[in-house]
Amino acid sequence: MSKKQTILNYIIDIKEKITRIKNKIHNISLKDFSNDNDLQEIIEYNILIIGEAISKIPNDFLLKYKNDKFYWRQISDMRNFLVHQYWGTNLEMVYQVATEDINELELYIDKIIEKEGFKNN
């Protein structure tokens, strides 16, 4: 598999997980989210996948679309936090990522898909 095809696979996974998060949390309040363990697990799992995929994409590629190493590192660090310090997960932070921060990431992912000519077959 070519490097571009591998990156495409990660980008498509990220796009799919963003869509899943947004569909699941749409019109859900923080209070409802805090009381729904199943929804919390769904959202956290999809954030984990996004963070893992981001960590597999070369930095030089990502920096073409947002020239901020810290931004991309935060995404993979969120994954690491959820995996290794799951007992200390702050639901408000997860909720913010899922309802606000995810929108910025989606813009970059859409830009990558458009500029690189990636299409979800």
N, C-alpha and C positions, 0 to 999 in steps of 0.2 A: 504494500500500500504506500502510495506517495505521501510525502510530508504534507502537501496541501490537502489530500484526502483525509489524512488523520486529523488535521486541524478542522476541516469541515465537519467531521463526525463530532468533535467536541463542541463546536459552535452550535450545531443543530441540537445536540443534547441540552446545551444551556438554554437555547431558545424554547425548547419544549418544556423544560423545568420552570422557566419564567412564566410561561403561559399557564402551566398547571398551578403554580402558586397564586397567580393573579385570579384565576378562575375559582379557586378554593376559598380565597380570603375576601373576595369581592363582597362588599356590604356587610362585613363582619366587624363588630366592634371589638376593642381590646378586651372588654369584659367578657364577651362571648368567646373570644379566642382563649382567654385565660381559663375558662371553664370547660373547654373542649380538648381533652387529651388526645383524641384521635386526630383532630385537625392540627394540633401542635406537632405531632409526630410526622404528619404528611408534609407540613411546611418545613420543618427542620430537615427531614430527609432530602427534600428537593434542594434546599440550600446547601446541604452536604455535597450533593452531586454537582451543583454549580461550582462550588469551591474546588472540588477535585478536578473537574474539567479545566477550570481556569489554570490550575497549577500545572497541567500537562501541556498547555499552549506556550510556545516560546515567548519570552518577554519581548524580544525585538518585534515580534508580530503584533502583540497587544499594544505596545507603545506607539505603533503607527496610528492607532485609533483613539488613544488617550495617553498622552505622554506624561504619565504619572505612575511611577513604580509603586508608590505607596497605595494608590487606589487599587491596583491589581493585587497587591500583597494583602490588603485588608480582606478581600474576598476569600482568598485561600486561608487566611488566618481565622476567619469566621468558621470555616469548615473544621479547622484544627481545634478550635475552641469547643465546638459542638461535639466533636468526637472524643476529645481527651478530658474535657471538663464539663461534661454533660450535666452533672449534678448541680453546677452553678449557673445553669442557663437562665438568663434574664428574659422572661417572656415579653416584656416591653421592648427590649432590643430586637428580639426575633420578629415581633409584630411590626416594628418600624422598618426593618429590612424588607419584610414581605409586602408592606403597604406603600412604602415611600422609596426607599433606596433601590428597590428592584426596578423602578421606572427608569432611573438613570442608566443602569446596566443594560436594560432592554434597548435603549437608544443606541448604545455602543455596539451591541450585538447586531441590531438591525443595520447599522452603518457597515459593519464588517460584512454581513451577508450581501448587502447591496454592492459595496465597492469591490469585493473579491469575486463577485459573480456566483456566490454559493446559492444553491437552491436545495430545498428539502425534497428529495425525490420521493 
